[in-house]
């Protein structure tokens, strides 16, 4: 019973760390306006990326310029998707939109202590905000998406019929499907991209994230394989270190979990909240091993 209690406490600490990351600010009445702005920005960026692909295909623009512009647009899109996920997740969790930061910290602590059994579910919910800047499960259905976005996806689908070995195209299509909420289609597109470029860290990371979001209770199988591969490609990848540590702990290998989390801790700012929670998790895990 002691080790079960210790396990629940460690999982609760894990949950607290990840849940607090997307909720690090209070919700204000201005969030509705900001949400609308972000949705418009997302649609505009998708259209601009599509126009860039068309210009590149027609060879009307220098390849170096295309690369720089695509990198800028994709970075803005990723940022917008992360903020959208944060706003939507926070809106679900809070009725009082002006609740101060201290309030949600107290609530999270109580939840983690009183209901440790819910830790894994809370972890899964928070994981979406950390890793899923690509997939947005709460995105509007296809019918509510701007026609230009759907046209962009259709053009990309047609181009891939003609160029089935275009890994970058499949990767973009997977991202687009995920935003549209077409999970099965996104899975197939990500799988094609991964098959064509298994050594691309970005493709591996997003595919692993997408699969985990679709089945957050599963920390084995292909998801585990993908995060393991990601760590080989990027030995300091924080998401891979976090997931592999958590998966090891769930599978009963606390020593291996410690190895991953101690490596993760080295890459975090010493005075950050994340580092503080990881240190707590490490301490509780070591305590469990000594018993």
Backbone bond lengths (Angstrom), bond angles and torsions (degrees), N, CA, C in turn:
res aa  C-N    CA-C-N  psi(-1)  N-CA   C-N-CA  omega(-1)  CA-C   N-CA-C  phi
1 X - - - 1.466 - - 1.518 112.03 -
2 X 1.356 115.08 -31.68 1.472 118.08 -178.93 1.520 110.71 -64.46
3 X 1.334 115.03 -44.56 1.470 116.38 -178.63 1.516 112.06 -69.33
4 X 1.345 116.48 -29.36 1.470 117.99 175.70 1.519 111.05 -66.41
5 X 1.334 116.04 -40.51 1.466 119.69 178.42 1.520 110.49 -65.34
6 X 1.337 115.18 -40.93 1.468 118.79 178.82 1.517 111.13 -64.18
7 X 1.344 115.95 -39.96 1.466 119.85 178.34 1.514 111.07 -62.28
8 X 1.349 116.13 -43.15 1.467 119.87 179.72 1.515 110.80 -62.77
9 X 1.342 116.48 -39.02 1.459 119.74 -179.50 1.513 111.29 -67.14
10 X 1.331 116.44 -40.99 1.465 119.85 179.20 1.515 110.45 -64.87
11 X 1.345 116.73 -44.55 1.468 119.85 179.25 1.523 109.97 -63.23
12 X 1.330 116.69 -36.87 1.463 120.09 178.10 1.515 110.45 -63.34
13 X 1.341 116.01 -40.92 1.466 119.32 178.38 1.516 110.83 -65.52
14 X 1.339 115.96 -38.62 1.465 119.95 176.30 1.518 110.65 -59.49
15 X 1.329 114.53 -45.59 1.462 120.51 179.73 1.520 111.23 -59.94
16 X 1.321 116.39 -47.03 1.458 120.75 -178.18 1.513 111.11 -58.12
17 X 1.329 115.71 -42.69 1.466 118.82 -178.49 1.519 111.47 -61.85
18 X 1.352 116.71 -46.52 1.458 118.68 -175.85 1.513 112.62 -76.42
19 X 1.332 117.05 -34.94 1.469 119.03 -178.95 1.512 110.65 -67.92
20 X 1.331 117.41 -34.36 1.463 118.74 -177.28 1.510 112.29 -72.12
21 X 1.311 118.66 -23.23 1.462 120.06 -175.63 1.522 113.29 -61.17
22 X 1.356 119.28 -48.98 1.464 117.79 179.97 1.518 114.31 -79.99
23 X 1.343 117.61 -4.24 1.464 119.76 -176.10 1.522 111.70 -116.07
24 X 1.313 118.13 33.77 1.450 121.43 -173.19 1.526 113.44 -82.15
25 X 1.300 117.98 15.83 1.452 119.83 176.69 1.521 109.41 -147.47
26 X 1.321 118.58 154.45 1.459 120.61 178.32 1.521 111.75 -73.58
27 X 1.323 115.92 156.25 1.457 121.53 177.97 1.518 109.53 -93.69
28 X 1.304 115.80 132.05 1.455 121.01 -177.78 1.520 109.78 -120.17
29 X 1.330 117.18 163.59 1.467 119.88 179.27 1.521 112.92 -62.36
30 X 1.339 117.48 -16.95 1.452 119.70 -179.45 1.518 112.08 -75.46
31 X 1.346 117.93 -6.64 1.448 120.25 -175.73 1.522 112.77 -65.44
32 X 1.335 117.82 -32.22 1.464 119.83 178.26 1.520 110.24 -61.74
33 X 1.329 116.48 -44.57 1.463 120.16 178.10 1.524 110.34 -64.36
34 X 1.348 116.39 -40.86 1.464 120.12 179.83 1.519 110.59 -65.82
35 X 1.328 117.46 -37.25 1.448 121.34 178.48 1.523 110.70 -61.76
36 X 1.320 116.36 -44.77 1.467 120.13 177.91 1.527 110.99 -62.06
37 X 1.328 116.32 -41.02 1.461 120.08 178.70 1.526 111.33 -62.14
38 X 1.331 115.81 -41.72 1.465 119.62 -178.83 1.520 111.72 -67.93
39 X 1.339 117.00 -37.50 1.464 119.81 177.28 1.529 110.45 -63.40
40 X 1.320 116.26 -42.03 1.463 119.96 177.77 1.525 111.03 -64.90
41 X 1.351 116.09 -41.11 1.458 120.30 179.08 1.524 110.87 -63.59
42 X 1.345 115.69 -43.13 1.464 119.14 178.34 1.522 111.75 -57.71
43 X 1.343 116.49 -47.96 1.465 120.37 -179.08 1.523 111.22 -63.06
44 X 1.341 116.48 -41.09 1.461 119.73 -179.59 1.535 111.76 -64.31
45 X 1.317 116.05 -40.92 1.464 119.91 -179.43 1.524 111.34 -67.28
46 X 1.350 116.53 -38.61 1.460 119.60 177.18 1.528 110.85 -62.27
47 X 1.318 115.57 -40.89 1.459 119.63 178.47 1.527 110.61 -65.25
48 X 1.326 117.48 -42.89 1.460 121.15 -179.96 1.529 111.33 -63.61
49 X 1.334 116.03 -38.46 1.459 119.20 177.43 1.527 110.87 -64.69
50 X 1.325 115.58 -39.50 1.456 119.15 177.96 1.522 111.13 -64.74
51 X 1.335 117.00 -43.74 1.468 120.51 178.74 1.526 110.62 -62.09
52 X 1.325 116.16 -35.80 1.459 119.93 178.32 1.519 110.60 -65.74
53 X 1.330 116.82 -39.74 1.465 120.74 177.54 1.526 110.94 -62.68
54 X 1.327 115.00 -40.49 1.471 119.18 -179.94 1.522 110.34 -64.56
55 X 1.335 116.28 -45.10 1.463 119.87 179.24 1.521 111.29 -63.95
56 X 1.310 116.49 -37.31 1.462 119.55 178.55 1.520 110.47 -67.03
57 X 1.349 115.47 -41.56 1.456 119.07 178.81 1.520 112.31 -63.17
58 X 1.324 116.78 -36.02 1.467 121.10 178.08 1.521 112.60 -81.34
59 X 1.363 115.67 -5.49 1.465 121.62 -179.43 1.522 112.10 59.00
60 X 1.299 115.00 40.65 1.466 120.21 178.61 1.515 112.88 -95.34
61 X 1.342 116.36 3.41 1.448 118.65 -175.81 1.526 108.92 -147.49
62 X 1.334 115.64 147.56 1.455 121.42 -178.02 1.531 110.81 -61.13
63 X 1.338 116.75 138.90 1.462 121.66 -177.00 1.525 111.72 -60.66
64 X 1.329 117.73 -38.98 1.466 120.61 -179.61 1.524 110.71 -65.79
65 X 1.325 115.86 -39.66 1.464 120.23 177.99 1.517 110.17 -64.74
66 X 1.343 115.85 -41.31 1.466 120.45 178.32 1.521 110.70 -59.52
67 X 1.340 115.99 -44.72 1.458 119.83 -179.21 1.510 112.77 -61.73
68 X 1.317 116.21 -45.21 1.462 120.34 -179.90 1.522 111.55 -64.43
69 X 1.326 115.79 -43.54 1.465 119.89 -178.16 1.533 110.81 -68.25
70 X 1.344 116.74 -39.11 1.459 119.56 178.57 1.529 110.95 -64.27
71 X 1.327 115.76 -41.02 1.469 119.48 179.17 1.524 110.85 -62.07
72 X 1.338 116.36 -40.67 1.458 120.34 179.40 1.519 111.09 -65.66
73 X 1.342 116.82 -46.03 1.457 120.61 -178.02 1.531 111.52 -66.22
74 X 1.329 117.29 -40.44 1.462 120.03 -179.82 1.528 111.22 -68.10
75 X 1.330 116.41 -34.48 1.467 119.27 177.10 1.530 110.29 -65.70
76 X 1.337 116.93 -42.60 1.461 120.58 178.17 1.534 110.48 -64.78
77 X 1.338 116.32 -39.53 1.461 120.09 179.87 1.521 110.71 -64.83
78 X 1.330 116.67 -43.59 1.460 120.18 179.40 1.522 110.78 -61.19
79 X 1.328 116.19 -42.41 1.463 120.45 179.42 1.528 111.01 -63.29
80 X 1.335 116.15 -42.73 1.465 120.23 -179.53 1.532 111.13 -65.09
81 X 1.336 116.82 -41.19 1.462 120.41 179.95 1.528 111.49 -66.30
82 X 1.326 116.93 -38.03 1.461 119.51 177.73 1.525 110.65 -63.79
83 X 1.342 116.28 -42.77 1.465 119.26 -178.81 1.522 110.59 -69.29
84 X 1.331 116.82 -36.12 1.464 119.78 176.28 1.521 110.83 -60.63
85 X 1.323 116.72 -45.68 1.465 120.51 -179.68 1.518 110.77 -62.54
86 X 1.338 115.83 -40.76 1.458 119.92 -179.77 1.524 110.98 -63.73
87 X 1.340 117.19 -45.88 1.457 120.71 -179.48 1.525 111.37 -62.80
88 X 1.320 116.77 -43.29 1.457 119.79 -177.76 1.516 110.98 -69.01
89 X 1.334 117.26 -41.40 1.455 119.79 178.35 1.508 111.75 -64.31
90 X 1.338 116.92 -41.02 1.460 120.56 -179.96 1.530 111.08 -67.90
91 X 1.314 116.92 -36.61 1.463 120.42 179.95 1.526 111.16 -63.37
92 X 1.340 116.84 -38.00 1.455 120.35 178.85 1.515 111.92 -66.39
93 X 1.308 115.98 -36.27 1.456 120.42 -172.13 1.512 113.88 -86.06
94 X 1.335 117.90 -12.01 1.465 118.49 -174.74 1.517 111.46 -132.48
95 X 1.302 116.07 129.61 1.464 120.39 173.56 1.511 110.28 -90.43
96 X 1.306 117.20 -38.43 1.465 121.53 177.98 1.511 107.68 -86.53
97 X 1.321 117.67 108.64 1.451 120.57 -171.44 1.517 113.85 -80.83
98 X 1.271 117.04 -5.62 1.458 118.97 177.51 1.517 110.94 -110.37
99 X 1.318 118.00 16.60 1.457 122.30 -178.57 1.521 109.59 -61.12
100 X 1.331 120.15 130.00 1.447 122.70 -178.29 1.511 111.91 -70.99
101 X 1.329 114.91 164.35 1.451 121.75 -177.22 1.525 111.62 -57.31
102 X 1.331 118.70 -40.58 1.461 122.20 -177.07 1.524 111.17 -60.12
103 X 1.324 116.50 -34.88 1.458 119.80 -177.67 1.513 112.57 -62.23
104 X 1.349 117.58 -48.60 1.454 117.43 -177.47 1.509 112.19 -72.74
105 X 1.317 118.43 -24.55 1.456 119.52 175.85 1.523 110.07 -65.75
106 X 1.356 115.79 -44.35 1.465 119.80 179.32 1.522 110.16 -61.51
107 X 1.338 116.13 -43.55 1.464 119.78 -178.61 1.521 110.91 -62.03
108 X 1.336 116.69 -43.73 1.456 119.97 -179.42 1.520 111.70 -64.22
109 X 1.327 116.15 -41.15 1.469 119.92 179.19 1.523 110.25 -61.94
110 X 1.352 116.21 -44.85 1.463 119.97 179.69 1.522 110.80 -60.82
111 X 1.344 115.76 -44.02 1.452 119.27 -179.77 1.518 111.44 -61.08
112 X 1.337 114.80 -41.61 1.457 118.87 -176.51 1.520 111.88 -69.96
113 X 1.334 117.73 -28.19 1.463 120.66 -178.98 1.526 110.92 -86.58
114 X 1.349 115.77 -45.09 1.462 119.96 -173.37 1.515 112.28 -79.28
115 X 1.324 116.52 -35.48 1.465 119.19 -175.34 1.527 109.61 -124.27
116 X 1.317 118.28 65.35 1.466 119.67 -178.98 1.512 113.00 -61.88
117 X 1.324 116.16 -23.85 1.453 118.24 -179.64 1.511 112.98 -65.66
118 X 1.351 115.79 -20.58 1.471 118.82 -179.93 1.512 111.61 -87.50
119 X 1.320 117.56 2.67 1.457 120.82 -173.61 1.522 112.31 -59.85
120 X 1.317 116.01 -45.64 1.460 118.55 -177.05 1.517 111.37 -62.68
121 X 1.362 116.27 -39.92 1.462 119.03 178.70 1.505 112.56 -64.90
122 X 1.352 116.22 -41.52 1.458 119.80 177.80 1.519 110.70 -64.64
123 X 1.309 116.45 -38.98 1.464 120.17 177.72 1.523 110.53 -59.67
124 X 1.345 115.02 -45.84 1.455 118.91 -178.76 1.519 111.14 -61.45
125 X 1.344 116.19 -40.12 1.461 119.93 -180.00 1.513 110.59 -63.55
126 X 1.327 116.86 -45.63 1.454 120.04 -176.99 1.509 111.35 -70.95
127 X 1.342 117.16 -29.26 1.455 119.88 -177.79 1.508 111.72 -59.79
128 X 1.342 116.51 -30.13 1.458 118.86 179.41 1.506 111.37 -59.09
129 X 1.342 117.68 -39.63 1.452 119.92 -177.28 1.508 111.83 -71.74
130 X 1.312 117.63 -31.47 1.443 120.63 -176.72 1.508 112.06 -77.81
131 X 1.289 117.90 -45.51 1.442 121.01 -173.50 1.512 114.22 -102.39
132 X 1.345 118.12 -22.85 1.441 121.16 -169.10 1.493 115.79 -96.64
133 X 1.327 116.66 49.25 1.465 116.33 172.81 1.510 109.97 -72.88
134 X 1.366 116.30 -9.71 1.454 119.53 177.05 1.517 110.34 -88.56
135 X 1.342 116.39 -49.11 1.449 118.73 -177.14 1.512 110.42 -96.13
136 X 1.328 115.01 135.72 1.464 120.54 -179.12 1.517 108.21 -126.12
137 X 1.341 117.96 88.90 1.465 120.19 -174.29 1.516 114.19 -61.24
138 X 1.321 117.80 -19.99 1.458 119.65 -177.04 1.532 112.07 -99.49
139 X 1.328 116.08 14.15 1.458 119.23 179.58 1.522 109.68 -65.06
140 X 1.331 117.37 154.23 1.460 119.84 179.78 1.511 111.79 -60.39
141 X 1.316 116.16 153.74 1.459 120.25 176.98 1.513 109.69 -66.53
142 X 1.349 116.29 164.74 1.462 120.99 -176.36 1.522 111.85 -54.62
143 X 1.332 115.89 -36.95 1.462 118.47 -175.85 1.518 112.14 -64.04
144 X 1.328 117.62 -25.11 1.454 119.51 -177.18 1.525 112.56 -96.99
145 X 1.314 116.91 -1.49 1.460 119.97 -179.77 1.529 109.52 -79.30
146 X 1.318 117.76 148.08 1.466 120.26 177.41 1.524 110.79 -58.91
147 X 1.311 118.75 139.01 1.473 121.44 -178.65 1.524 112.52 -54.52
148 X 1.342 116.94 -34.26 1.462 119.34 -177.85 1.525 111.22 -64.07
149 X 1.330 116.62 -33.05 1.468 119.85 178.96 1.523 109.70 -69.04
150 X 1.328 116.65 -44.56 1.459 120.05 178.89 1.525 111.22 -64.83
151 X 1.319 116.79 -35.59 1.465 120.65 176.64 1.520 110.56 -65.43
152 X 1.333 116.29 -38.82 1.452 120.61 178.08 1.524 110.70 -60.86
153 X 1.341 115.94 -44.50 1.460 120.42 179.34 1.524 110.26 -63.85
154 X 1.314 116.53 -41.26 1.468 120.51 179.79 1.514 110.88 -62.09
155 X 1.338 117.63 -41.69 1.466 120.71 178.87 1.526 110.72 -64.85
156 X 1.336 115.69 -39.05 1.455 119.31 178.98 1.526 110.67 -66.21
157 X 1.330 116.51 -39.68 1.465 120.27 177.07 1.532 110.80 -60.87
158 X 1.325 115.35 -43.42 1.462 119.71 -179.71 1.522 111.05 -64.76
159 X 1.332 116.72 -41.42 1.468 120.42 -180.00 1.517 110.61 -63.18
160 X 1.341 116.98 -37.26 1.462 119.94 -178.77 1.526 111.90 -73.38
161 X 1.317 116.89 -24.37 1.465 119.05 173.14 1.518 110.15 -64.19
162 X 1.321 115.55 -34.73 1.456 121.13 179.97 1.528 112.35 -86.38
163 X 1.337 116.64 -26.07 1.461 121.60 -178.79 1.533 109.23 -129.15
164 X 1.311 117.95 70.69 1.471 120.88 -173.95 1.525 114.67 -67.30
165 X 1.336 117.58 -12.50 1.463 120.45 179.99 1.527 112.56 -97.27
166 X 1.309 116.81 13.42 1.462 121.29 179.30 1.529 109.55 -82.19
167 X 1.322 116.09 93.09 1.463 120.61 -176.65 1.525 111.76 -62.07
168 X 1.340 116.07 -42.23 1.461 119.41 -179.85 1.528 111.19 -62.94
169 X 1.327 116.00 -35.48 1.459 119.97 178.25 1.523 111.82 -66.48
170 X 1.325 117.43 -42.90 1.473 120.16 177.82 1.522 110.98 -64.95
171 X 1.318 115.63 -37.35 1.459 119.87 178.43 1.531 110.41 -62.44
172 X 1.334 116.86 -45.01 1.461 120.55 178.63 1.526 111.40 -65.96
173 X 1.326 115.71 -37.01 1.460 118.88 -179.67 1.529 110.14 -67.87
174 X 1.327 116.81 -38.63 1.461 119.63 176.33 1.512 111.48 -60.76
175 X 1.321 115.44 -42.86 1.471 120.59 178.39 1.531 110.56 -62.83
176 X 1.332 116.17 -43.77 1.468 120.09 -179.02 1.528 111.03 -64.59
177 X 1.334 116.79 -44.35 1.458 120.04 178.37 1.528 111.27 -60.44
178 X 1.331 115.79 -40.46 1.467 119.41 -179.57 1.523 110.73 -62.63
179 X 1.330 116.65 -42.46 1.461 120.88 178.18 1.523 110.73 -63.50
180 X 1.345 116.38 -35.52 1.461 120.61 179.38 1.524 112.64 -78.37
181 X 1.341 117.27 -7.33 1.449 120.39 -179.44 1.519 113.84 82.96
182 X 1.338 118.19 13.40 1.467 122.37 179.41 1.529 107.99 -91.90
183 X 1.325 115.55 79.97 1.462 121.30 -169.22 1.533 113.06 -65.36
184 X 1.308 118.52 -43.34 1.464 120.49 -178.92 1.526 110.84 -64.29
185 X 1.328 115.83 -43.81 1.459 119.69 179.15 1.529 111.02 -65.57
186 X 1.329 116.11 -39.10 1.464 120.10 178.06 1.524 110.52 -63.24
187 X 1.322 116.52 -41.01 1.465 120.65 179.13 1.526 110.24 -59.44
188 X 1.324 116.58 -45.92 1.468 120.84 -179.23 1.521 111.30 -63.73
189 X 1.343 116.45 -41.46 1.463 120.17 -178.74 1.532 111.14 -67.45
190 X 1.330 116.77 -44.37 1.464 119.97 177.15 1.528 110.94 -61.43
191 X 1.333 116.31 -38.70 1.470 120.04 179.95 1.529 110.59 -63.55
192 X 1.327 117.19 -39.52 1.466 120.47 177.92 1.520 110.77 -65.24
193 X 1.326 116.23 -43.08 1.463 119.89 178.71 1.524 111.23 -62.08
194 X 1.328 115.75 -41.93 1.467 120.17 -179.28 1.532 110.67 -67.01
195 X 1.316 116.96 -39.79 1.464 120.61 179.43 1.527 110.73 -62.21
196 X 1.320 116.93 -36.81 1.461 121.22 -178.93 1.524 112.59 -79.43
197 X 1.344 116.89 -31.68 1.472 120.19 -177.81 1.529 109.96 -135.64
198 X 1.332 117.94 70.48 1.464 120.53 -176.49 1.527 114.19 -70.32
199 X 1.334 117.03 -10.12 1.466 120.24 -178.69 1.529 112.87 -106.89
200 X 1.314 116.81 12.95 1.462 120.86 177.49 1.527 108.65 -90.88
201 X 1.350 118.61 111.22 1.475 120.64 -176.30 1.519 113.24 -56.77
202 X 1.335 117.69 -37.11 1.460 119.34 -178.07 1.524 111.05 -67.06
203 X 1.317 116.46 -42.48 1.463 120.16 178.78 1.524 110.22 -64.10
204 X 1.333 116.95 -45.68 1.467 120.86 -179.39 1.526 110.54 -62.11
205 X 1.345 116.27 -43.88 1.467 120.48 -177.81 1.519 111.41 -63.37
206 X 1.313 117.28 -45.89 1.460 119.74 -176.85 1.529 111.96 -71.60
207 X 1.324 115.92 -34.96 1.468 118.61 178.03 1.532 110.12 -67.75
208 X 1.331 116.33 -43.21 1.463 120.26 178.00 1.521 111.07 -61.66
209 X 1.314 116.00 -44.21 1.463 121.01 179.36 1.523 111.40 -61.53
210 X 1.318 115.61 -44.96 1.463 120.15 -179.03 1.525 111.09 -61.22
211 X 1.323 117.16 -45.30 1.455 120.60 -179.37 1.527 110.90 -64.85
212 X 1.326 117.07 -40.89 1.454 119.32 -179.24 1.531 111.15 -66.15
213 X 1.315 116.72 -40.37 1.469 120.21 178.31 1.525 111.10 -61.65
214 X 1.316 116.32 -32.59 1.460 119.58 -179.77 1.516 113.43 -73.95
215 X 1.342 117.16 -22.82 1.463 121.35 -179.86 1.526 108.52 -148.36
216 X 1.332 117.60 73.37 1.474 120.78 -172.84 1.513 114.66 -66.53
217 X 1.329 118.64 -13.39 1.459 120.36 177.69 1.526 111.73 -81.88
218 X 1.321 116.45 -11.66 1.458 120.74 -177.14 1.529 110.19 -98.97
219 X 1.331 116.73 113.18 1.466 120.59 177.43 1.527 110.91 -113.67
220 X 1.318 115.83 22.53 1.456 120.34 178.06 1.517 110.45 -126.26
221 X 1.318 116.48 -161.11 1.456 121.04 176.12 1.518 113.99 61.36
222 X 1.318 115.15 -139.50 1.454 120.11 -175.00 1.521 112.79 -66.27
223 X 1.326 117.11 -34.10 1.463 119.74 178.79 1.522 110.04 -61.49
224 X 1.317 116.49 -45.44 1.459 120.68 178.25 1.517 110.99 -63.16
225 X 1.324 116.65 -41.01 1.467 120.34 179.02 1.529 111.16 -61.96
226 X 1.329 115.78 -41.79 1.467 119.68 -177.68 1.523 111.54 -67.67
227 X 1.330 117.60 -43.94 1.457 119.23 179.13 1.532 111.35 -68.03
228 X 1.320 116.49 -32.48 1.466 119.99 175.45 1.525 109.91 -64.63
229 X 1.311 116.01 -43.22 1.468 120.31 178.32 1.531 110.64 -65.42
230 X 1.325 115.81 -39.57 1.464 120.29 179.50 1.525 110.29 -59.84
231 X 1.316 117.12 -41.22 1.463 120.14 -179.73 1.525 111.11 -66.70
232 X 1.317 117.64 -32.91 1.464 120.24 176.24 1.533 110.55 -67.64
233 X 1.318 115.56 -38.08 1.465 119.91 179.59 1.523 111.77 -75.13
234 X 1.322 116.17 -33.79 1.463 122.59 -177.99 1.531 108.29 -136.82
235 X 1.344 117.74 87.02 1.474 122.14 -171.59 1.526 114.79 -60.16
236 X 1.306 118.62 -16.52 1.465 120.87 -179.62 1.523 112.70 -111.34
237 X 1.312 116.69 16.95 1.466 119.85 -179.08 1.521 109.82 -65.41
238 X 1.311 117.77 117.64 1.463 121.65 -173.92 1.521 112.62 -68.04
239 X 1.319 117.71 -37.86 1.458 119.58 179.06 1.522 111.20 -64.99
240 X 1.345 116.44 -40.82 1.464 120.12 178.71 1.525 110.56 -65.65
241 X 1.337 117.08 -43.67 1.465 120.77 179.60 1.524 110.79 -62.65
242 X 1.328 115.62 -42.21 1.464 118.99 178.97 1.531 111.26 -63.01
243 X 1.330 116.07 -52.12 1.463 120.06 -176.42 1.523 111.28 -61.98
244 X 1.327 117.64 -45.74 1.459 120.14 -177.43 1.526 111.34 -65.17
245 X 1.334 116.52 -34.85 1.454 119.30 175.18 1.520 111.33 -65.50
246 X 1.308 116.39 -44.77 1.463 120.93 -179.82 1.524 111.06 -65.41
247 X 1.347 115.72 -42.78 1.462 119.63 179.05 1.526 110.69 -62.92
248 X 1.333 117.07 -41.77 1.462 120.80 179.03 1.523 110.73 -62.71
249 X 1.318 116.22 -41.91 1.468 119.97 178.90 1.521 110.58 -63.53
250 X 1.308 116.99 -43.62 1.468 120.24 179.63 1.526 111.65 -63.62
251 X 1.334 115.91 -32.78 1.459 119.84 -178.29 1.526 112.30 -87.63
252 X 1.335 117.07 6.95 1.451 120.88 174.20 1.508 116.50 89.88
253 X 1.336 117.72 5.85 1.467 120.70 -179.67 1.523 109.32 -103.60
254 X 1.329 115.91 80.04 1.464 120.47 -175.97 1.527 112.34 -67.89
255 X 1.332 117.08 -32.21 1.461 119.84 179.01 1.526 111.41 -63.66
256 X 1.317 115.97 -42.99 1.462 119.63 177.84 1.521 110.61 -67.58
257 X 1.336 116.64 -38.19 1.466 120.21 177.20 1.519 110.21 -59.68
258 X 1.325 117.52 -42.62 1.463 121.42 177.86 1.524 111.37 -60.03
259 X 1.305 115.97 -40.94 1.470 120.23 180.00 1.530 110.88 -58.50
260 X 1.323 115.83 -46.62 1.465 119.91 -179.44 1.526 111.12 -66.89
261 X 1.325 117.03 -45.10 1.467 120.08 -175.97 1.524 112.28 -69.76
262 X 1.317 117.14 -33.66 1.464 119.50 176.90 1.525 110.49 -67.24
263 X 1.326 116.70 -36.26 1.463 120.06 175.66 1.527 110.31 -68.16
264 X 1.331 116.08 -39.52 1.467 120.17 177.67 1.521 110.54 -62.05
265 X 1.323 117.16 -42.02 1.461 121.89 -178.42 1.524 111.67 -59.83
266 X 1.325 116.98 -35.70 1.466 120.80 -179.51 1.530 112.03 -62.08
267 X 1.320 116.70 -28.30 1.458 120.35 -177.91 1.514 114.28 -91.79
268 X 1.336 117.98 -1.94 1.463 121.39 -179.51 1.520 110.91 -96.80
269 X 1.317 116.10 150.81 1.463 120.46 175.57 1.526 108.68 -61.90
270 X 1.336 118.43 128.18 1.473 121.12 -174.07 1.522 114.34 -55.19
271 X 1.337 117.49 -34.57 1.466 120.38 -176.40 1.523 112.99 -97.71
272 X 1.334 117.44 13.45 1.463 120.09 -178.74 1.523 111.26 -83.66
273 X 1.348 115.65 158.08 1.459 121.08 177.24 1.530 110.53 -61.98
274 X 1.337 115.53 -37.48 1.458 119.48 -179.88 1.519 111.19 -60.83
275 X 1.359 115.61 -45.35 1.464 119.76 179.43 1.525 110.95 -63.23
276 X 1.338 116.07 -38.49 1.464 120.11 179.87 1.524 111.22 -61.38
277 X 1.328 116.93 -44.23 1.458 120.59 -179.46 1.528 111.53 -70.02
278 X 1.331 116.66 -38.46 1.459 119.11 178.78 1.528 110.44 -64.51
279 X 1.332 117.04 -39.12 1.464 119.72 177.01 1.535 110.98 -61.72
280 X 1.333 116.04 -38.89 1.458 119.87 177.62 1.525 110.64 -64.59
281 X 1.312 116.21 -44.27 1.459 120.80 179.51 1.528 110.64 -61.21
282 X 1.329 116.00 -44.62 1.468 120.67 179.48 1.531 110.24 -61.52
283 X 1.321 116.86 -43.89 1.464 120.83 -179.08 1.524 111.13 -61.94
284 X 1.340 117.42 -44.40 1.458 120.86 -179.57 1.531 111.25 -66.85
285 X 1.322 116.24 -36.10 1.463 119.55 179.24 1.527 110.39 -68.08
286 X 1.340 116.85 -41.48 1.458 119.30 177.28 1.526 111.32 -63.62
287 X 1.330 115.44 -37.95 1.461 119.53 178.00 1.526 110.68 -62.97
288 X 1.305 116.31 -40.34 1.461 121.03 178.08 1.528 111.14 -63.19
289 X 1.330 117.45 -38.86 1.461 120.96 -179.25 1.513 112.20 -68.72
290 X 1.322 117.88 -28.56 1.461 121.16 -178.25 1.533 112.30 -76.24
291 X 1.350 116.37 -15.87 1.467 119.86 -177.14 1.511 111.24 -89.45
